[in-house]
Amino acid sequence: MTYTLTDEFIELYKLLKILDLVDTGGQAKMIIEQEHVTRNGELETRKRAKIRKGDQIHVGDIVINVN
């Protein structure tokens, strides 16, 4: 899955919501808090982490490449 940034960055929980991986921002925050998300191979627990071009996000079996 690929997401193309239109701004400098997007907050992690918003990215999950925009891509319809969750129904609400609250669900996105729970998934992040429960340590189900990695960013560039490292565990990411910051809900508002700034995701930028070139980042790769893993949520379970789903891979998101940010362009």
C-alpha positions as CSV (number, residue, x, y, z in Angstrom):
1,M,0.0,0.0,0.0
2,T,1.3,3.5,-0.9
3,Y,0.4,6.8,0.6
4,T,1.4,10.1,-1.1
5,L,2.0,13.0,1.2
6,T,0.6,16.4,0.2
7,D,2.2,18.2,3.2
8,E,5.5,18.0,4.9
9,F,4.3,15.2,7.3
10,I,1.2,13.4,8.6
11,E,0.7,12.2,12.2
12,L,0.7,8.4,12.5
13,Y,-2.8,8.0,13.9
14,K,-4.2,10.2,11.2
15,L,-2.5,8.1,8.5
16,L,-4.1,4.9,9.8
17,K,-7.5,6.6,9.8
18,I,-7.1,8.1,6.3
19,L,-6.2,4.7,4.9
20,D,-9.3,3.1,6.5
21,L,-7.2,0.7,8.5
22,V,-9.4,1.8,11.5
23,D,-12.8,3.3,11.9
24,T,-11.9,6.0,14.4
25,G,-8.9,8.0,15.6
26,G,-9.4,6.4,19.0
27,Q,-8.9,2.9,17.5
28,A,-5.8,4.0,15.7
29,K,-4.4,5.3,19.0
30,M,-5.2,2.0,20.7
31,I,-3.4,0.0,18.0
32,I,-0.3,2.2,18.4
33,E,-0.4,2.0,22.2
34,Q,-0.7,-1.8,22.0
35,E,2.6,-1.9,20.1
36,H,1.2,-3.2,16.8
37,V,2.9,-0.6,14.6
38,T,6.5,-0.3,13.4
39,R,8.2,2.5,11.5
40,N,11.2,1.8,9.5
41,G,11.7,-1.5,11.3
42,E,11.5,0.1,14.8
43,L,8.5,-0.1,17.2
44,E,6.6,3.2,17.1
45,T,4.4,4.0,20.2
46,R,4.0,7.8,19.6
47,K,0.5,8.4,18.3
48,R,1.5,11.8,16.9
49,A,4.8,10.7,15.4
50,K,5.5,12.8,12.3
51,I,5.5,10.4,9.3
52,R,7.5,11.8,6.3
53,K,8.3,10.8,2.8
54,G,10.5,7.6,2.7
55,D,9.0,6.1,5.9
56,Q,7.7,2.6,5.8
57,I,5.0,1.7,8.3
58,H,4.0,-1.9,9.3
59,V,0.6,-2.5,10.9
60,G,0.3,-6.3,11.3
61,D,0.6,-7.7,7.8
62,I,0.0,-4.4,6.1
63,V,2.9,-2.4,4.7
64,I,2.5,1.3,4.0
65,N,5.2,3.1,1.9
66,V,5.0,6.9,2.2
67,N,6.0,8.9,-0.8
